[in-house]
Amino acid sequence: MSDDQPPRSRKRTLSPEEKELWREVAKSAKPLRRKRAIVAAEIVAAEEPRPSPDRVAKKIVREIAAVPVAKPAQQPLVSLDRRERSRIARGRKQIDARIDLHGMTQARAHRSLIAFLHRAHGDGAALVLVITGKGQHKGQPAATGEARGVLRRQLPLWLALPELRSLVLGFDAAHAAHGGDGAFYIRLRRFRDD
């Protein structure tokens, strides 16, 4: 070390009495500008004891765990496009499986539909036909207060339930050659062997 250079000074820390005195002065002082007041507050905050890194990490983990995880929204069930319906009606696209539900009670039809769609999906079917029937004709009385076409109205609701939603991509009313208003084409998701 040469004589020309001043000796390095070590950074001196404030004593507890000096820190307290500084806080009192900082509280009573009126800042000239807002920026200086922020700097004074930062100095006071910097002097306060900091939590240990372990404590900070644990707090962050707790906060992350407390955030509710949103389930990804499933795509809505879509109807078949006009071109695909035309290919099915003309016999250019094959219907892989079919089930006839008409004449069944709602409970039995629902159970049968679930079993059928799971089996068809497992077999690799891409398109199935579900026949619900149109309900009773206008000239015939409704049976014991039931509305007409119950299965036909229930099918879209059943397909949107979680137990079938994972299997079904979309559905649409069938062509007259396959049952018309009393039947539905259902497009299934591709089978993945996990």
Long-range contacts (C-beta under 8 A, 24 or more apart in sequence): 14-47, 19-47, 74-165, 77-156, 77-159, 77-160, 77-165, 77-168, 77-169, 77-170, 77-171, 78-169, 78-170, 79-170, 79-171, 79-172, 80-170, 80-171, 80-172, 80-185, 80-187, 85-172, 85-175, 85-185, 88-127, 88-175, 88-178, 88-185, 89-175, 89-177, 89-178, 93-127, 94-127, 95-127, 95-128, 95-129, 95-178, 95-185, 96-120, 96-123, 96-124, 96-125, 96-126, 96-127, 96-128, 97-123, 97-125, 97-128, 97-129, 98-128, 98-129, 98-130, 98-131, 99-128, 99-129, 99-130, 99-131, 100-131, 101-130, 101-131, 101-132, 101-133, 101-151, 102-131, 102-132, 102-133, 102-151, 102-182, 103-133, 104-151, 106-150, 106-151, 106-154, 109-151, 109-154, 110-154, 110-158, 113-155, 113-158, 113-164, 114-163, 114-164, 117-164, 117-167, 117-168, 117-186, 117-188, 118-167, 120-188, 121-167, 121-188, 121-189, 121-191, 122-191, 123-191, 124-191, 125-188, 126-187, 126-188, 126-190, 127-185, 127-186, 127-187, 127-188, 128-185, 128-186, 128-188, 129-174, 129-178, 129-179, 129-183, 129-184, 129-185, 129-186, 130-155, 130-183, 130-184, 130-186, 131-179, 131-182, 131-183, 132-182, 132-183, 132-184, 133-182, 134-180, 134-181, 134-182, 152-181, 152-182, 155-184, 159-186
